[in-house]
Amino acid sequence: FPVEITREHFDYVYRRDDLAQLTGNRYRSKRNHINQLMRIYKPSYVPLERGHIYDCLELQEKWCQLRRCDDDLNLLGEWEAIRSILANFSKLELHGGVVTIEGKVVAFTIGELLNDKTVVVHIEKADPEITGLYQLINQQFSREAWHGITYVNREQDLWIPGLREAKLSYYPEHFVEKFRIR
């Protein structure tokens, strides 16, 4: 059986402390985006609760309109998955967080424990018109939701250039390699 490396499906695994603290020179731009966001908008981070679900769905709808999900089967499939996860959030063993500005949800994320050392972040969405939200939701979720966890698996990049660049910019500790066997 031929075995092929499938780089587009490698999971990016980070040290939780690195994502939560963003210390050092290599994370300076991330901290700058967060600091600018904090000065301008005064956002708040809270755990995702049932009362946030409708607002998360609205944000996802806005995100999809801007990204033209109807024209991309992958994005359309992701939208359906997010809708299903949010609809069943209270039944699933998931954790989430939201960032709000003036009471309105502008970013959300959802993840779950993979094992006693690792959490997997499945979803992370933010209003793309507000700079710094992705950096903030990533940092706050790592900091507030996962005490005692060593690693954060932020899944694959699917060979999407912007997503790959964003994931690499957080300096993964290692990758979970994946292969295709024919």
RAWO-V161436 format. One record per backbone hydrogen bond with DSSP energy under -1.0 kcal/mol. CO is the residue of the C=O (numbers start at 1). NH is the residue of the N-H. If there is no record, write none. Layout:
BEGIN
co=CO nh=NH
co=CO nh=NH
END
This chain:
BEGIN
co=2 nh=182
co=4 nh=180
co=6 nh=9
co=7 nh=10
co=8 nh=158
co=11 nh=176
co=12 nh=154
co=13 nh=173
co=13 nh=174
co=14 nh=152
co=15 nh=19
co=16 nh=20
co=17 nh=21
co=18 nh=22
co=24 nh=27
co=25 nh=28
co=27 nh=31
co=28 nh=32
co=29 nh=33
co=30 nh=34
co=31 nh=35
co=32 nh=36
co=33 nh=37
co=34 nh=38
co=35 nh=39
co=36 nh=40
co=37 nh=41
co=44 nh=100
co=46 nh=98
co=49 nh=52
co=50 nh=53
co=52 nh=56
co=53 nh=57
co=54 nh=58
co=55 nh=59
co=56 nh=60
co=57 nh=61
co=58 nh=62
co=59 nh=63
co=60 nh=64
co=61 nh=65
co=62 nh=66
co=63 nh=67
co=64 nh=69
co=68 nh=71
co=69 nh=72
co=72 nh=76
co=73 nh=77
co=74 nh=78
co=75 nh=79
co=76 nh=80
co=77 nh=81
co=78 nh=82
co=79 nh=83
co=80 nh=84
co=81 nh=85
co=82 nh=86
co=83 nh=87
co=84 nh=88
co=88 nh=91
co=88 nh=92
co=92 nh=94
co=95 nh=111
co=96 nh=48
co=97 nh=109
co=98 nh=46
co=99 nh=106
co=99 nh=107
co=100 nh=44
co=101 nh=104
co=104 nh=101
co=106 nh=127
co=107 nh=99
co=108 nh=125
co=109 nh=97
co=110 nh=122
co=110 nh=123
co=111 nh=95
co=112 nh=120
co=117 nh=150
co=117 nh=151
co=118 nh=114
co=118 nh=115
co=119 nh=153
co=120 nh=112
co=123 nh=110
co=125 nh=108
co=127 nh=130
co=130 nh=133
co=132 nh=136
co=133 nh=137
co=134 nh=138
co=135 nh=139
co=136 nh=140
co=137 nh=141
co=138 nh=142
co=139 nh=143
co=140 nh=144
co=141 nh=145
co=146 nh=149
co=150 nh=16
co=151 nh=119
co=152 nh=14
co=153 nh=121
co=155 nh=12
co=157 nh=160
co=160 nh=164
co=161 nh=165
co=162 nh=166
co=163 nh=167
co=164 nh=168
co=165 nh=169
co=167 nh=170
co=168 nh=171
co=174 nh=13
co=176 nh=11
co=178 nh=6
co=180 nh=4
END
